[in-house]
Amino acid sequence: MGPQDQPDFINGVARLQTSLPPRKLLEALQAIEQAHLRKKDRHWGPRTLDLDILLYGGQIIDDTDLQIPHPGLHLRNFVLLPLAEITEQLIFPDGTPLVLHLENCPSDGIVRLSSGDPCGTTD
């Protein structure tokens, strides 16, 4: 998805608990991006910070400004591979197991950073 002429980036996935409903969580994530002076020059282009909601329990939301599960989730190896490190047994809200998406998920272009190494030295 999006233009391929972009510099490399660091991606991560986190699992968390929150009392915020999905829309309030989105607003909180956007506030964090703004507080860190997020820069984005073009749609799906490079940005200095990008915080997305991938899943929210078993909910499915399809609004113009909030889609859960994230619409590109199953197409992005840089999301699926770290997601599998958190919970490989995950079942998506549509009933599809994460492992099915992983079967068609090449690791091309993915480099795992060593823990605690901000310079990008790989394992």
N, C-alpha and C positions, 0 to 999 in steps of 0.2 A: 504494500500500500504506500502510496506517496512517491515522491521523487527519489531516485536512487543516487543522485549526485550530492550526497551529504557526507560530512565528516563522520568518523566513528563516534559512538556515544556509549556512555555507561548506563546500563539499565538494571533495575532491581525490582523485586516483587516482595511485598510485605503482607502478612496476614495480621489483622487487628480486630479488636472488639470495640464497638462504639455504641453509644446511646443515641447518636445522631441518626435521624432518618436519612435516606439516600440524598435527597435534594439539599439538606443542610450540610451533609458531608461534602457534597460537591462544592458548595459555597465556601466551606472551610478550606478545602484543598486549593481552590482558586485564590483565596485570601493569602495562603502561604506562598503561592506562586507570585502574587503581586508584591508581597512583602520582600521577596528575594529578587525583585526587579526582573521578572521573567521577560525575556526578549524572544520574539518570534517574528520573522520577516515575511514568511509565506506559509500558506496552508500546507500542512503536513511537512513543512520544512524544518530545519534545525531550530532548536529552542534551548534556552539555557536551563529550563526546568519544566518538566511535564509530569503532573500528578494526575493519574486516572483512576477511576473506580472500575475494576475489572469485573468483579462479582459482588453481590450483596446478598449473602445467604442464598436462598433458592429463588429470589425475586427476579422477575422479568419486567423491565421498564422500557417503554419505547416512546419517549417524548422527543421533541425536536432538539432539545439541548441536553438530554440525559438518556443514554441507552445502556441498559444493564441486562445481560452481560455486555461488556464492551464489544462493539460490532466487529472489530478486527482481531479480537482475542485469538481465535482459532487459526488465524493466518500468520501469526507472528512468532517465529521461533525464539526471538529474544524475550518473549513473554512466556510462552509455553514451557520452555526449558527451565527457567527459574521457578515457575509455578509448580512444576513437577518436583522440584527439590523440597518445596514446602509440604505438598500433599499430592503424591502420585495417585492416590485412590479417589481423587476428586471426581464427582459426577456433576456435570453442568445442569442448569435448570431444565434444559430440554431432554434430559435423561442420557445424554452422550457422555461416556466416560472420558476423562482426560487422556487415558492411554490410547484411545483411538486416534485422537488428534496428534499424539506424539509419534504414532506409526508413520505419519506423513509429514514429519517435522524434521527436515535436515538441520544439522548443526553448522552448516556452512556459514562462515562469517562470524561465528560466535567464539569469543575467547574468554575463558574464565579467569578473572583476576584472582591473584593470591589474596588470601584474607589479610587485611590490614595493610595492603600495598597500594597506596594511592597513585603510584607511578605506572601501574598497568603491567607489571611483570607477571607473566602467566605461570600457572602450575606446571 
